[in-house]
Amino acid sequence: MKKLIFISQFISAGILSLVSVAAIATPPQTNDRATYNVILKDARTTQVSTLEKKIEALDEKSQTVKIVETETLAGHKPRVTNSEIVLEDVQAEYSVFSECGDYGGNYEKILVPAGLLEVCGIPLNNEEEVGKAWYGLVPFGLVKKEVKLFGTNVLETTELQSFQQGR
């Protein structure tokens, strides 16, 4: 069984729509974009932020992908992070849905602000978090994540608010 390691946090609210996953089942492309609402909650506080991930450039020759992440915490200026990731790692995120059984997951449908999506629900239990993640045929793969962060009382909920397939 494959294991997932999550590096980013995500979540949001918006208008609901039915999305045809067949129209977006493509490999990573320049300008792929996904926006998430992220809620971190403990006994005393709730922190809400928005995370946008975008593929800025995809270099087939060097097999790398430049990703820009913009995290906006309510009431604060956006924080922008640029990273260069091995193409194979990004492709792995995109392929979780099609390899659902390899990750110990099950296919189901869930409703998030981005719409009603067919997903692969995967249990998570690693050194950083315990909970569940749902992956679909959307840019970056992640549709929803609900976890408790180890060593804390923090619950993280991440939901796909919107997405756009690149060209």
C-alpha positions in Angstrom: 0.0 0.0 0.0 1.3 3.5 -0.9 1.6 6.2 1.7 1.0 9.9 1.2 3.0 12.6 2.7 1.3 16.0 2.8 3.4 19.2 2.8 0.7 21.9 2.3 -2.5 22.9 4.1 -5.7 23.9 2.4 -9.9 25.0 2.5 -13.2 27.4 1.5 -16.8 28.2 0.7 -18.6 29.1 -2.5 -21.3 28.3 -5.0 -22.0 24.6 -5.4 -22.1 23.0 -8.9 -22.0 19.5 -10.4 -18.6 19.0 -12.0 -17.8 16.5 -14.8 -14.5 14.9 -13.8 -14.0 13.5 -17.3 -13.3 17.0 -18.6 -10.4 17.5 -16.3 -8.6 14.2 -16.2 -5.2 15.4 -17.6 -1.6 15.4 -16.4 -0.1 18.5 -14.8 -0.1 21.6 -17.1 1.2 25.1 -16.9 -1.5 27.4 -15.3 -3.2 24.6 -13.4 -4.7 26.3 -10.4 -6.5 25.1 -7.2 -7.9 27.3 -4.4 -8.6 25.9 -1.0 -10.1 27.1 2.2 -8.2 26.0 5.3 -9.6 26.0 8.8 -7.3 25.3 11.8 -9.3 24.9 15.0 -8.4 24.1 18.6 -10.4 24.5 21.8 -9.9 28.3 22.0 -9.3 29.6 18.5 -10.3 29.2 14.8 -7.9 30.4 12.1 -9.3 30.6 8.5 -7.1 31.1 5.5 -7.2 30.6 1.7 -4.5 28.8 -0.2 -4.0 29.0 -3.9 -1.6 26.7 -5.7 -0.6 27.4 -9.3 1.8 25.7 -11.8 3.8 28.7 -13.0 6.0 26.6 -15.4 6.6 23.0 -16.3 10.0 22.2 -17.7 10.0 18.8 -19.5 13.7 18.9 -20.2 14.8 19.3 -16.5 11.6 17.4 -15.3 10.7 20.1 -12.9 7.6 22.1 -12.0 7.6 25.7 -10.7 4.7 26.1 -8.2 3.5 29.4 -6.7 1.5 29.1 -3.4 -0.3 32.1 -2.1 -1.7 31.8 1.5 -3.9 34.5 2.8 -4.8 34.5 6.5 -7.9 36.5 7.3 -6.8 40.1 8.1 -3.2 39.6 6.9 -1.2 40.3 3.7 -0.9 37.3 1.4 2.2 35.2 1.8 3.7 33.9 -1.5 6.0 30.9 -1.7 7.8 29.8 -4.9 9.1 26.3 -5.2 10.6 24.0 -7.8 9.4 20.4 -7.5 10.4 17.2 -9.4 7.7 16.6 -12.0 7.3 13.0 -10.9 6.2 14.2 -7.4 3.6 16.4 -8.9 2.4 13.6 -11.2 2.0 11.4 -8.1 -0.4 13.9 -6.5 -2.4 14.0 -9.8 -2.6 10.2 -10.0 -3.9 9.3 -6.5 -7.5 9.1 -7.8 -6.7 6.6 -10.5 -4.5 4.5 -8.1 -7.1 4.6 -5.2 -6.8 1.0 -4.2 -3.0 1.2 -4.0 -3.4 3.8 -1.3 -6.0 1.8 0.7 -8.8 4.1 -0.4 -12.4 3.8 -1.6 -14.3 5.7 -4.3 -17.1 7.9 -3.2 -18.8 11.3 -4.0 -18.4 14.4 -1.8 -19.8 17.9 -2.0 -17.3 20.7 -1.5 -17.6 24.4 -2.5 -16.1 23.5 -5.9 -18.9 21.1 -6.6 -20.0 17.5 -6.3 -17.0 15.4 -7.1 -16.1 11.7 -7.4 -13.1 11.1 -5.2 -10.9 8.5 -3.6 -11.1 8.7 0.2 -7.8 7.7 1.8 -7.2 7.2 5.6 -4.2 9.1 6.9 -2.1 8.1 9.8 1.5 9.3 9.7 3.9 11.1 12.0 2.3 14.5 11.3 -1.5 13.9 11.2 -4.3 11.4 11.5 -7.6 11.6 9.6 -8.7 11.3 6.0 -8.0 12.9 2.6 -10.1 12.8 -0.6 -8.5 13.0 -4.0 -10.1 13.6 -7.4 -9.4 14.4 -11.0 -8.6 18.1 -10.3 -5.4 20.1 -10.4 -3.1 19.0 -7.6 -5.5 16.1 -6.8 -6.6 17.2 -3.3 -10.3 17.8 -2.9 -10.7 17.7 0.9 -8.7 16.8 4.0 -9.8 16.5 7.6 -7.0 15.7 10.1 -5.9 16.1 13.7 -2.3 17.3 13.8 -0.1 15.1 16.1 1.1 16.6 19.3 -1.6 19.2 19.3 -5.3 19.6 19.7 -5.5 21.3 16.3 -8.1 20.1 13.8 -7.4 21.0 10.1 -10.1 21.0 7.5 -9.2 21.8 3.9 -11.7 22.0 1.1 -11.4 22.8 -2.6 -13.1 26.1 -3.3 -12.3 26.3 -7.0 -10.0 25.0 -9.7 -8.9 25.7 -13.2 -7.2 23.4 -15.6 -4.2 25.0 -17.4 -3.4 25.1 -21.0 
